[in-house]
Amino acid sequence: MRAADEDRALLSEAALEAGRIARHYVGRDKDVQDKGDGQGPVTQADLEIDAMLRRTLTQARPGYGWLSEESADTDARLSRSRVFVIDPIDGTRAFIKGEPTFSHSLAVVEDGVPFAAAIHLPMKDRLYAAARGGGATRDGVPIAPSGRQVLDGAEVLATRPNFHDEHWTGGRPPVSQHFVSSLAFRLALAAEGRFDAMVTLRRAWEWDIAAGALLVAEAGGAIHDRRGGALRFNNVHPQVDGVVAGTRAVQAALLARLA
């Protein structure tokens, strides 16, 4: 088996275990705390899943680096060729509210480029996975973008502020705006063609998008930062300059319209 396929299998199993932990907390006290500095909430489930993933994944791949939203970051990862990029729960606010759209987002990046990925939505019993050069799947079935060729009328996942006129040449593009709370889930939905594209113009944390970026690329879609540049991961400061992803035609049209 190729190394990317082996890592995809490893991440998929770990994501399913993360889902089992998350479901245990449904309907129970989640011990919600505020991380401060505008970082948002964290729950006991976030921390328990993070600890399980770090233990499981680094034991299986001791030579890989580690970057997770819920772990203290160090520069040790910068010297590693392959690095785990992990969000134990993407969409923590949705998880706290009991909404089913939170996900577990797990990726391996190699020299800054996504190598293997898994995104699991335990309350929807849905597992997305991808390996570089091996395609992308949902529950083992290959996925592909919608194939939409025109921007007018496209269905796009984004928060409302992303479509304020000042962000766009000629004003708001002629698309229909939709929202789900997890950035990883938005990327997965674009990868499988449930929506034509997704947009986030704010700087995005790597752990929110690394897995979804590989899903989109391996499914046959296009993904770049808001200025049309290639996404690179395992940066010193682990953020990228926004994300625009979707069918090749719709994504290109959105990038062309950005101010």
DOVO-491389 format. One record per residue (C-alpha): residue number from 1; residue in one letter; chain; x, y, z. Coordinates in Angstrom, 2 decimals, decimal comma. Example, Ala and Ser with C-alpha at 12.3 -4.5 7.8 and 13.67 -1.06 7.14 Angstrom:
REM DOVO-491389
1|a|A|12,30|-4,50|7,80
2|s|A|13,67|-1,06|7,14
***
This chain:
REM DOVO-491389
1|m|A|0,00|0,00|0,00
2|r|A|1,23|3,52|-0,79
3|a|A|2,28|5,71|2,13
4|a|A|-0,51|8,21|1,40
5|d|A|-3,10|5,43|1,41
6|e|A|-1,72|4,08|4,70
7|d|A|-1,97|7,54|6,25
8|r|A|-5,51|7,98|4,92
9|a|A|-6,49|4,70|6,61
10|l|A|-4,81|5,76|9,86
11|l|A|-6,56|9,14|9,87
12|s|A|-9,93|7,57|9,02
13|e|A|-9,78|5,16|11,95
14|a|A|-8,69|7,94|14,31
15|a|A|-11,50|10,20|13,08
16|l|A|-14,08|7,50|13,74
17|e|A|-12,74|7,10|17,28
18|a|A|-12,98|10,89|17,73
19|g|A|-16,62|10,62|16,70
20|r|A|-17,28|7,94|19,33
21|i|A|-15,91|10,27|22,01
22|a|A|-17,94|13,22|20,74
23|r|A|-21,18|11,22|20,71
24|h|A|-20,59|10,29|24,34
25|y|A|-20,96|13,98|25,25
26|v|A|-24,20|14,55|23,33
27|g|A|-26,89|15,57|25,81
28|r|A|-24,36|15,79|28,66
29|d|A|-22,45|18,57|30,40
30|k|A|-19,62|19,60|28,07
31|d|A|-17,73|21,77|30,59
32|v|A|-17,53|24,73|28,21
33|q|A|-14,74|27,25|28,76
34|d|A|-13,68|30,38|26,87
35|k|A|-10,10|30,24|25,60
36|g|A|-9,86|34,04|25,68
37|d|A|-8,33|36,49|23,22
38|g|A|-11,25|35,94|20,84
39|q|A|-10,32|32,30|20,29
40|g|A|-13,81|31,04|21,14
41|p|A|-15,00|28,18|23,33
42|v|A|-13,40|24,84|24,13
43|t|A|-15,09|21,84|25,74
44|q|A|-13,91|18,80|27,66
45|a|A|-14,64|16,79|24,51
46|d|A|-12,24|18,93|22,43
47|l|A|-9,47|18,26|24,91
48|e|A|-10,21|14,56|25,33
49|i|A|-10,29|14,03|21,55
50|d|A|-7,09|16,03|21,09
51|a|A|-5,29|13,90|23,67
52|m|A|-6,54|10,66|22,09
53|l|A|-5,55|11,76|18,59
54|r|A|-2,10|12,92|19,64
55|r|A|-1,44|9,67|21,48
56|t|A|-2,78|7,44|18,69
57|l|A|-1,32|9,24|15,70
58|t|A|2,13|10,07|17,04
59|q|A|2,58|6,53|18,33
60|a|A|1,76|5,24|14,85
61|r|A|4,00|7,83|13,11
62|p|A|6,66|8,95|15,60
63|g|A|8,62|10,82|12,94
64|y|A|5,75|13,16|12,07
65|g|A|5,30|16,65|13,49
66|w|A|2,17|17,83|15,30
67|l|A|-0,08|20,87|14,88
68|s|A|-3,50|20,98|16,53
69|e|A|-5,90|23,71|17,54
70|e|A|-6,03|22,36|21,08
71|s|A|-2,32|21,64|21,63
72|a|A|0,42|24,12|22,53
73|d|A|2,35|24,82|19,33
74|t|A|6,13|24,52|19,14
75|d|A|8,65|25,02|16,35
76|a|A|9,57|21,30|16,45
77|r|A|7,10|20,65|13,62
78|l|A|8,90|23,04|11,28
79|s|A|11,81|20,64|10,84
80|r|A|9,58|17,67|9,97
81|s|A|8,77|16,71|6,38
82|r|A|5,37|15,28|7,37
83|v|A|3,13|16,88|9,95
84|f|A|-0,27|16,04|11,40
85|v|A|-2,62|19,04|11,13
86|i|A|-5,60|18,43|13,39
87|d|A|-8,83|20,08|14,52
88|p|A|-10,32|17,81|17,20
89|i|A|-13,73|19,45|16,77
90|d|A|-14,30|21,91|13,93
91|g|A|-17,53|23,76|14,70
92|t|A|-17,30|23,67|18,50
93|r|A|-20,17|26,15|18,82
94|a|A|-22,41|23,81|16,79
95|f|A|-21,28|20,92|19,01
96|i|A|-22,19|22,88|22,14
97|k|A|-25,64|23,72|20,72
98|g|A|-26,33|20,11|19,79
99|e|A|-26,27|20,78|16,06
100|p|A|-25,05|17,92|13,81
101|t|A|-22,71|19,92|11,57
102|f|A|-19,53|19,78|13,66
103|s|A|-16,70|17,62|12,34
104|h|A|-13,32|16,12|13,12
105|s|A|-10,71|17,34|10,63
106|l|A|-7,48|15,36|10,33
107|a|A|-4,69|15,77|7,78
108|v|A|-1,09|14,91|7,09
109|v|A|0,86|17,47|5,10
110|e|A|4,15|16,67|3,39
111|d|A|6,56|19,53|2,73
112|g|A|3,67|21,97|3,05
113|v|A|1,23|20,11|0,76
114|p|A|-1,70|17,95|1,97
115|f|A|-0,84|14,25|1,73
116|a|A|-3,72|12,40|3,41
117|a|A|-7,00|13,51|5,01
118|a|A|-10,13|12,44|6,84
119|i|A|-13,16|14,50|7,86
120|h|A|-15,80|12,79|9,99
121|l|A|-19,26|14,05|10,93
122|p|A|-20,32|11,63|13,67
123|m|A|-23,89|12,90|14,00
124|k|A|-24,41|12,42|10,26
125|d|A|-22,48|9,11|10,19
126|r|A|-20,38|10,48|7,33
127|l|A|-16,67|9,97|6,62
128|y|A|-14,78|11,81|3,90
129|a|A|-11,24|10,71|3,06
130|a|A|-8,51|11,45|0,53
131|a|A|-4,94|10,51|-0,30
132|r|A|-2,67|12,42|-2,65
133|g|A|-2,95|10,83|-6,07
134|g|A|-5,67|8,47|-4,84
135|g|A|-8,87|10,46|-5,21
136|a|A|-11,44|11,50|-2,62
137|t|A|-14,38|9,57|-1,19
138|r|A|-17,42|9,84|1,04
139|d|A|-18,04|6,59|2,91
140|g|A|-15,80|4,83|0,42
141|v|A|-17,60|6,10|-2,70
142|p|A|-15,70|8,47|-5,04
143|i|A|-16,86|12,09|-5,01
144|a|A|-16,57|14,96|-7,51
145|p|A|-17,53|18,67|-7,63
146|s|A|-20,87|19,74|-9,08
147|g|A|-19,51|20,53|-12,52
148|r|A|-21,22|23,94|-12,66
149|q|A|-19,69|26,10|-15,40
150|v|A|-21,18|29,55|-14,70
151|l|A|-21,07|31,85|-11,68
152|d|A|-24,60|33,27|-12,05
153|g|A|-26,85|31,32|-9,71
154|a|A|-24,08|29,25|-8,13
155|e|A|-24,72|27,85|-4,64
156|v|A|-21,88|29,06|-2,41
157|l|A|-21,09|28,31|1,24
158|a|A|-19,88|31,39|3,15
159|t|A|-20,78|33,67|6,01
160|r|A|-22,80|36,76|5,06
161|p|A|-19,95|39,26|5,65
162|n|A|-17,96|37,57|2,88
163|f|A|-20,52|38,88|0,40
164|h|A|-20,48|42,53|1,42
165|d|A|-20,08|44,67|-1,70
166|e|A|-16,69|46,10|-0,69
167|h|A|-15,02|42,71|-1,15
168|w|A|-16,05|42,40|-4,78
169|t|A|-15,36|44,26|-8,02
170|g|A|-18,76|45,41|-9,24
171|g|A|-20,44|44,46|-5,97
172|r|A|-21,76|41,18|-4,64
173|p|A|-21,53|38,31|-7,14
174|p|A|-24,83|36,80|-8,42
175|v|A|-24,77|33,69|-6,25
176|s|A|-26,91|32,09|-3,55
177|q|A|-25,25|32,20|-0,11
178|h|A|-25,52|29,29|2,37
179|f|A|-23,85|28,48|5,68
180|v|A|-22,68|25,58|7,84
181|s|A|-20,56|26,17|10,91
182|s|A|-17,59|23,88|10,15
183|l|A|-15,07|25,11|7,58
184|a|A|-13,94|21,52|7,04
185|f|A|-17,52|20,48|6,29
186|r|A|-17,93|23,40|3,85
187|l|A|-14,89|22,19|1,92
188|a|A|-16,19|18,60|1,95
189|l|A|-19,58|19,74|0,63
190|a|A|-17,88|21,63|-2,21
191|a|A|-15,69|18,61|-2,96
192|e|A|-18,69|16,30|-3,31
193|g|A|-20,73|18,75|-5,38
194|r|A|-23,49|19,46|-2,86
195|f|A|-22,54|23,11|-3,33
196|d|A|-20,69|24,76|-6,19
197|a|A|-18,09|26,61|-4,10
198|m|A|-17,10|27,88|-0,68
199|v|A|-15,45|31,16|0,32
200|t|A|-13,81|32,51|3,45
201|l|A|-12,00|35,82|3,04
202|r|A|-10,63|36,03|6,57
203|r|A|-7,29|34,45|7,42
204|a|A|-7,97|30,78|8,11
205|w|A|-6,27|28,44|10,55
206|e|A|-4,51|25,52|8,89
207|w|A|-6,27|22,91|11,03
208|d|A|-9,65|24,09|9,71
209|i|A|-8,78|23,61|6,06
210|a|A|-5,85|21,23|5,47
211|a|A|-8,01|18,09|5,24
212|g|A|-10,71|19,77|3,17
213|a|A|-8,15|21,25|0,80
214|l|A|-7,00|17,75|-0,16
215|l|A|-10,59|16,57|-0,55
216|v|A|-11,32|19,37|-3,03
217|a|A|-8,12|18,85|-5,01
218|e|A|-8,43|15,05|-5,20
219|a|A|-12,12|15,25|-6,10
220|g|A|-11,17|17,37|-9,12
221|g|A|-12,01|20,85|-7,88
222|a|A|-9,87|23,96|-7,51
223|i|A|-8,69|25,61|-4,29
224|h|A|-6,50|28,66|-3,67
225|d|A|-6,11|31,47|-1,18
226|r|A|-8,13|34,65|-1,74
227|r|A|-5,42|36,10|-4,00
228|g|A|-5,24|33,02|-6,21
229|g|A|-2,08|31,62|-4,62
230|a|A|-1,42|27,99|-3,79
231|l|A|-2,20|26,98|-0,22
232|r|A|0,85|25,98|1,82
233|f|A|0,73|24,41|5,26
234|n|A|3,00|23,99|8,28
235|n|A|3,77|27,70|8,21
236|v|A|5,56|29,38|11,12
237|h|A|2,27|31,16|11,82
238|p|A|-0,29|28,47|10,91
239|q|A|-2,74|30,53|8,91
240|v|A|-3,45|31,06|5,22
241|d|A|-4,84|34,14|3,46
242|g|A|-8,44|33,03|3,03
243|v|A|-9,80|30,17|0,91
244|v|A|-11,80|30,01|-2,32
245|a|A|-12,71|26,50|-3,51
246|g|A|-15,17|24,79|-5,81
247|t|A|-15,65|23,77|-9,41
248|r|A|-12,84|25,06|-11,57
249|a|A|-15,11|27,45|-13,46
250|v|A|-16,97|28,88|-10,47
251|q|A|-13,84|29,16|-8,35
252|a|A|-11,98|31,01|-11,13
253|a|A|-14,92|33,38|-11,60
254|l|A|-15,08|34,15|-7,87
255|l|A|-11,34|34,86|-7,75
256|a|A|-11,66|37,15|-10,79
257|r|A|-14,38|39,16|-9,03
258|l|A|-12,58|39,64|-5,72
259|a|A|-11,50|43,21|-5,10
***
